[in-house]
C-alpha cells in the first residue's frame, strides 16, 4: 500500500535514550517531566522563597527630591512597598518585582529631564553598567538589574539587602582591627571582581557598603557615579560641550559643582580631583581611606573645606595613624594604597587583599609546629639509637583507618555478595567495573587525608585553619562514600544496573586540595550545636544523593525533604541551600518539573545570598535544564543559563562548565537552534573527555546527546557513527547484556529505519528487545518503548501488520503500568492510529487518534505543542475523507500552537504550514495557500524537501488560478530538482513527476 503524506509518527515514546541526557546523576529527558507550569497564583510562591532576598539599601544623607512615590505605585514593572531613605542622588524604595517574584530596591535618581542630553547620556551609561553588572553576579556586589524612567527621573532596580551601612556597623560598638579587616576584605573582593570585568566604582565609601545580618559585606551603587561623570569624546555633541554634574561629599560636608568629576571628595583619589583618568587604582585609594577610617576612627587627610582637603590629598599629606594594636603589615598596606601616584599603590586590589590577610598568630603557630616537629624528630632519633626501630604509629598515616567499616575488606565483601546475588550478567560485569573504581577512590581519599595532615603537622606548609578546611571537605566526601556503599549493600536490579554510575558519581577529591577554593568557601557555623546539626543534614543529603545515583528517586526525595526541614530549623543558610538544591533536582527526576523550578529558584537565591558559589552554580544550571528543556520555556531557560555561566565562572570548576554546556545544548535543541546545540554539546564532550576518567558514564551520555543533535539535523551517517561509538563504550563498561546497551541499539535501529535502511535496523531492534526482556521482565516502560521502536522498523518495511502487532504489545504494557492519561499511552495511541490508517482502517484509526489527543490535552493542556501530532494526523484523516473544513480547523489550530510555542524559525512550523497549505489548495483558497508557501520559503535553513513542497504548492496555485503556464511548470520543475537532494522526499518526487507528466515535457 502506498504511503500517505503528512502523517506523523511519535518518536517521543521510543527508548528513553532517544531523548537527550545530562549528567552526572541524570538519565533522560522524560515526557512525564514536560508538564505545564502549575505554580500557584500566590506571588510569594514557596514559603521559603522570600527569605532569600530580604534586604535593604541605604541612601546617602543629603537633600532629597521633593516628589515622593507613594506605596502601591507602579514604577515600570515594579510595585513600590515603602521608602527606605534619601540621599544626594535621590530616594530609595523597597519594591516588589512580580515578574521574578522577588523584592528589590529602587533608587530614584534626581535629574532634570529637561536637560535631555545629560539625561540621555546618564541613561545610556546606566544601561551599560547594568549590563556589565549582570555578568558579574558577585556575592559581595549588589547587582543592578534594570533601569527605568519615572516622572522625569531615572530609576535603578537593585538587589534588596537587609542590614546597615558599614558606617553604622562600625559605630555599633568597638570593633577589633581583625573584625574590620575581615569585613573590608569582603568588600574589597567585590571591587576586585568588578575590576576584572572592566568596571570601576568611582564612589566607594562607607555608605556604599552594606553589612547584612550575617556580617557579610555588599558593595552598592556600583556604576551610579559613572552615570554622572563626564562623557567620553564619542558621547559629546558636535560642539564638544560637557555638562557639569554634582559631586557631593559624604554626610553633606562638602557640596560643589564640578566638571568631569564623580564621587565623594572625602574618599576621592588625587587623579579624580585633578581630572585625570580614573581607574581601578582610584577605587583602591578610596578603599584605603575607608579602611583607615574604620581602623583608626578618623580619615587620613585633614581639611575643613573642599580646597584644604584637595590640597592635602594632592600633596599626599597623610595623618600618621596612632600607635595601637593594628599590626604593622596592615598599617603599611593601607598607607601604600594612599600613595598620590597610582603606580606606587598596590598593583591591583587582589594584591592589596593579600597584604591584608596578615595573621600575626600564623608565624607563631608555624614555629610551634616546627618545634614540635623537631622534638618528634629528636625523640625518634633517640629511640632509633636505643632500640633500632621507633615505637608507636607514625604521624599523619591514619587515613586508611578512617575508612574502617565504610570501605574495608568486610564492607567490600558485603557489597560484592549483594550485587552477585542479583544473578544478572550485567550485575557481574558492573561489579567488575565498579569495585576497582571504588577501591581507587578510597585509596586516593586516604592519601589525600594523610597529605593534608602532613602539610600542616610535618612540613609546616599550611595553617591550622587550612587543615581544618581540608579535613572538613574530606569528611564530607567520606560521607558520600559511606552512603554509596550502603546503597550497594542493599542492591537490587535497579542498583545493579547503575553500579558504574554510582562509582563514578563520587565527588572529586582534588576539591579538598584546592586551597584557594577552600579559602573562598562559606564559613562553617560558629555554634557547635548548629555545626553538629549541619553535619547531620549533610549526612542525610549524602544518602539522598546515593539513592538518586541508584535510580531510587522516591526514597531519595523523601531524604531530601527531611534534610530541607531540618536545615530550615537550623537557620544556617548554606546547608539550607544545599538541601533545597537536592530536593529540587529530585523533584524533577520524579516528574514534577514545575515544583522543581520553585525549589531550585529558592536554592539559588539562598546560595547567592550566603555566598555559596558551587550551589548557586549548580542550581542555575539545573534551572536552565528544568525550565528550558523540561518545561520548554526557551527564553527563560536561556536566561537561567546566562546566570549559570556567571556562577560557574566564579567557581572555576571546568566539570561544572561541561555540565552547563551540555544543558544549554538541550535547550537550544528544543528551540530548534541546531547550530548552537551542536556547538555546545561538542564543547561539553571535549571537556568531559579531557577532565573525566576514561569510561566515565557522563562521557557516553554527552556523546549520545551529540548523536541526538546530528540525528535531528538529518546528518544520519554522522549520528550512526556516534551511536556505534556509544554502543562500543557501553558494552565495554557495562557488559553486552546491560539495558543501557539495549537503549543505544534501540535508538540506532530507529535511526536506520528512518533513513530507509530497515533491514539493517531489524536485528538491532530485536537484540534490544531480547536484552530488555531478560533484564527487565515483561512489564517495563523500556520494554514497551522498544516494542514501539520495533514497530517503527516494520513500518519502514511497509509491514504494517507486524508494526501493528508490535504497537499493540507496547500498548498492553503501558496500560498495565501507566495511568490511563499518561503521555506514554498518548504516544502509543497516536502510533497505533497511524498504523491503522496505513492499513485502510479509518474507523479504529480515528478512535486511537482521538484518544491520543484527549490524553495529550489532559496531560499538557489544549495549547501545548505535544498535541500537535494528534491534530496533524486527525486533520490528514479528515482530509482523506473529504472533510476539508474540519481538516482546516485542526491544522489551523496546529499552526497556531506551533507559532506560540516554537517560534517563527522552528523547523516544525514549516512542516505545519505546508500541511495547512495543502488543505488550502484542495479547498481552492489560493491566496492562503500561496501565503503559507511563501512563509516557508522566506524562512532560514529550511530543509530542501520542505522548500520543494512549498514551490510545488506555488506551481499548482499559479496554474489553477489561470496564471502563466510556463512559469507554473518552471516552478514545478524547480521543486522536483530541489526534492532530488532530499532522501526523505521520495513520495514528493513521485507526486511532482505525476503532476508534470500530462504537460508532455520530461522533468529536469
C-alpha positions, 0 to 999 in steps of 0.5 A: 500500500502506498504511503500517505503524506503528512502523517506523523509518527511519535518518536517521543515514546521510543527508548528513553535514550532517544531523548537527550541526557545530562549528567552526572546523576541524570538519565533522560529527558522524560515526557512525564517531566514536560508538564505545564507550569502549575505554580500557584497564583500566590506571588510569594510562591514557596514559603521559603522563597522570600527569605532569600532576598530580604534586604535593604539599601541605604541612601546617602544623607543629603537633600532629597527630591521633593516628589515622593512615590507613594506605596502601591505605585507602579514604577515600570514593572515594579510595585513600590512597598515603602521608602527606605531613605534619601540621599544626594542622588535621590530616594530609595524604595523597597519594591516588589518585582512580580515578574521574578517574584522577588523584592528589590530596591529602587533608587530614584535618581534626581535629574532634570529631564529637561536637560535631555542630553545629560539625561540621555547620556546618564541613561545610556551609561546606566544601561551599560553598567547594568549590563556589565553588572549582570555578568558579574553576579558577585556575592559581595556586589549588589547587582543592578538589574534594570533601569527605568524612567519615572516622572522625569527621573531615572530609576535603578532596580537593585538587589534588596539587602537587609542590614546597615551601612558599614558606617553604622556597623562600625559605630555599633560598638568597638570593633577589633582591627581583625573584625574590620579587616575581615569585613573590608576584605569582603568588600574589597573582593567585590571591587576586585571582581568588578575590576576584572570585568572592566568596571570601576566604582568611582564612589566607594565609601562607607555608605556604599557598603552594606553589612547584612545580618550575617556580617557579610559585606555588599558593595552598592551603587556600583556604576551610579557615579559613572552615570554622572561623570563626564562623557567620553569624546564619542558621547559629546555633541558636535560642539564638544560641550560637557555638562557639569554634574554634582559631586557631593561629599559624604554626610553633606560636608562638602557640596560643589559643582564640578566638571568631569568629576564623580564621587565623594571628595572625602574618599576621592583619589588625587587623579579624580580631583585633578581630572585625570583618568580614573581607574581601578587604582582610584577605587583602591585609594578610596578603599584605603581611606575607608579602611583607615577610617574604620581602623583608626576612627578618623580619615587620613587627610585633614581639611575643613573645606573642599580646597584644604582637603584637595590640597592635602590629598594632592600633596599626599599629606597623610595623618600618621595613624596612632600607635595601637594594636593594628599590626604593622603589615596592615598599617603599611598596606593601607598607607601604600594604597594612599600613595598620590601616584597610582603606580606606587599603590598596590598593583591591583586590589587582589594584591592589596587583599593579600597584604591584608590577610596578615595573621600575626598568630600564623608565624607563631603557630608555624614555629610551634609546629616546627618545634614540635616537629623537631622534638618528634624528630629528636625523640625518634632519633633517640629511640632509633639509637636505643632500640633500632626501630621507633615505637608507636604509629607514625604521624599523619598515616591514619587515613586508611583507618578512617575508612574502617567499616565504610570501605574495608575488606568486610564492607567490600565483601558485603557489597560484592555478595549483594550485587552477585546475588542479583544473578544478572550478567550485567550485575557481574560485569558492573561489579567488575567495573565498579569495585576497582573504581571504588577501591581507587577512590578510597585509596586516593581519599586516604592519601589525600587525608594523610597529605593534608595532615602532613602539610600542616603537622610535618612540613609546616606548609599550611595553617591550622585553619587550612587543615581544618578546611581540608579535613572538613571537605574530606569528611564530607566526601567520606560521607558520600562514600559511606552512603554509596556503599550502603546503597550497594549493600542493599542492591537490587536490579535497579542498583545493579544496573547503575553500579558504574554510575554510582562509582563514578558519581563520587565527588572529586577529591582534588576539591579538598586540595584546592586551597584557594577554593577552600579559602573562598568557601562559606564559613562553617557555623560558629555554634557547635550545636548548629555545626553538629546539626549541619553535619547531620543534614549533610549526612542525610543529603549524602544518602539522598544523593546515593539513592538518586545515583541508584535510580531510587528517586522516591526514597531519595526525595523523601531524604531530601525533604527531611534534610530541607526541614531540618536545615530550615530549623537550623537557620544556617543558610548554606546547608539550607541551600544545599538541601533545597538544591537536592530536593529540587533536582529530585523533584524533577527526576520524579516528574514534577518539573514545575515544583522543581523550578520553585525549589531550585529558584529558592536554592539559588537565591539562598546560595547567592545570598550566603555566598555559596558559589558551587550551589548557586552554580549548580542550581542555575544550571539545573534551572536552565535544564528544568525550565528550558528543556523540561518545561520548554520555556526557551527564553527563560531557560536561556536566561537561567543559563546566562546566570549559570555561566556567571556562577560557574565562572566564579567557581572555576570548576571546568566539570561544572562548565561541561555540565552547563554546556551540555544543558544549554545544548538541550535547550537550544535543541528544543528551540530548534537552534541546531547550530548552537546545540551542536556547538555546545554539546561538542564543547561539553564532550571535549571537556568531559573527555579531557577532565573525566576518567576514561569510561566515565558514564557522563562521557557516553551520555554527552556523546549520545546527546551529540548523536541526538543533535546530528540525528535531528539535523538529518546528518544520519551517517554522522549520528550512526557513527556516534551511536556505534561509538556509544554502543562500543563504550557501553558494552565495554563498561557495562557488559553486552547484556546491560539495558543501557546497551539495549537503549543505544541499539534501540535508538540506532535501529530507529535511526536506520529505519528512518533513513530507509535502511530497515533491514539493517535496523531489524536485528538491532531492534530485536537484540534490544528487545531480547536484552530488555526482556531478560533484564527487565521482565515483561512489564517495563516502560523500556520494554514497551518503548522498544516494542514501539521502536520495533514497530517503527522498523516494520513500518519502514518495511511497509509491514504494517501488520507486524508494526501493528502487532508490535504497537499493540504489545507496547500498548498492553504494557503501558496500560498495565503500568501507566495511568490511563492519561499518561503521555506514554499511552498518548504516544502509543495511541497516536502510533497505533492510529497511524498504523491503522490508517496505513492499513485502510482502517479509518474507523479504529484509526480515528478512535486511537487518534482521538484518544491520543489527543484527549490524553495529550490535552489532559496531560499538557493542556489544549495549547501545548505543542505535544498535541500537535501530532494528534491534530496533524494526523486527525486533520490528514484523516479528515482530509482523506475523507473529504472533510476539508473544513474540519481538516482546516480547523485542526491544522489551523489550530496546529499552526497556531500552537506551533507559532506560540510555542516554537517560534517563527524559525522552528523547523516544525512550523514549516512542516505545519504550514505546508500541511495547512497549505495543502488543505488550502489548495484542495479547498481552492483558497489560493491566496492562503495557500500561496501565503503559507508557501511563501512563509516557508520559503522566506524562512532560514535553513529550511530543509530542501524537501520542505522548500520543494513542497512549498514551490510545488504548492506555488506551481499548482496555485499559479496554474489553477488560478489561470496564471502563466503556464510556463512559469507554473511548470518552471516552478514545478520543475524547480521543486522536483530538482530541489526534492532530488537532494532530499532522501526523505522526499521520495513520495514528493518526487513521485507526486511532482513527476505525476503532476508534470507528466500530462504537460508532455515535457520530461522533468529536469 
